[in-house]
Amino acid sequence: MINEMTLAAQNPFWQYFIFSVLLILTGVYCMTVTRNLIRVLIGMELMTKGVTLILTASGYLTGNTGLSQALIVTLIVVEVVVISVAAGVVIGHFRKTKSLDTHTMNSLQG
């Protein structure tokens, strides 16, 4: 029991892993519970930040930081593109309906 506790204290990977899982779960909760499109975008951001933290911690743990850095840069680029397109959809929806409610999204066309 003591050896397991000292191993967990020496290896902070589990602390990062638990925090990143909490970030991902918070993002999922934010996306599923709310009806506001801006909060859905914030939930997406929280989820991707959690994945980025997992990649960082796993790269440190395995000693393969080059691969993890390449994956993180790729994830950031994909994240920027997805958020930009989603923000454009939200702005277009708001201009048309003057609402950020997700239940009015079925009126979007073309």
N, C-alpha and C positions, 0 to 999 in steps of 0.2 A: 504494500500500500504506500509506504513512504517512497519507495523507488519510483512508483508511477507518478507521485506528486512532484518529485524532483525532476523527473523527465519532462513533465508538462511545464514546469517552471523554466527549464532550460530551453525548451523549444516553444517559442511563442506562436508557432503556426496555428495551433488550435484556437488561440485567442482571435487571430485574424480571421480564421475560418468561421468561427461562431459569429463574429461581428458582420462578416460579409453575408452569411446566411440570413442574419437579421435584416440587413439592408435589402436583400432580395425579397424576403417575405414582406417587409414594409412596402416595397414597390408593388408587389402583387396585391396586397391589401388596398393600397391607394388606387390601383387601377380597377379593381373589382367593385369596391364599395361606392366610390364617388360617381356622380353624374356630370361633373364639371370636366370639360376637355383639357383645361390647363392642368388640373390635378392628375389627369391620366398621363400627360406628358412628363410631369414631375415623377410619377411612379415609374415610367420607363427609364428616366435618368437614374433613379435610385437603383433599379435592377442592374443597369449596365455598370454602375459604379461598384456594386457588389461583386459582379463578375470580374471587373478589373482588379479588385483587391484580392480575389481568389487567385487570379493569374500571377499577381505580384508575389504573394506568399508562397505559392507552389514553385515558382521560379527560384525564389530564395532557398526554399527547402531542398530542392533537388540540385541546386548549384548550377542550373542551366538558365542563367539570367538572360542570355542572348535570345533564346527562343521565346521566353516569356515577354521580353521587351518587344520583340517583333509582333507577337500576338496582341499585345496591349496597344501598340500603335495602329494595327489593323482594326482592332475593336473600336478605337477612338474615331478613326476615319468613318467606319460604318455607322457608328452612333451619330456622328455629326450629320451624315446624309439622311438617316432615318428621322432624326429630330427636325431637320430642316424641312423635309417633305411633310411631316406630320404637322408642323407649325403652319405651313402653307395651307394645308387642308383646314386647320382650325380657323385661320384668318378668313379663308374663303367662306367657311360655314358661318362665321360670325357676321361677315358683311351681308350675307344673304338673309339670315334669320334673326340677327341681333340677339342671339342667344348662344350660350356655351353648353347647353344641356345635351347630353348624349342621346336622349330619346327623340330629338328632332333631327338626328343625322339621316334618317331615311328620306328626307326631302331633298338631299343633295343629288344633283344629276349633272352629268357632263362635266 
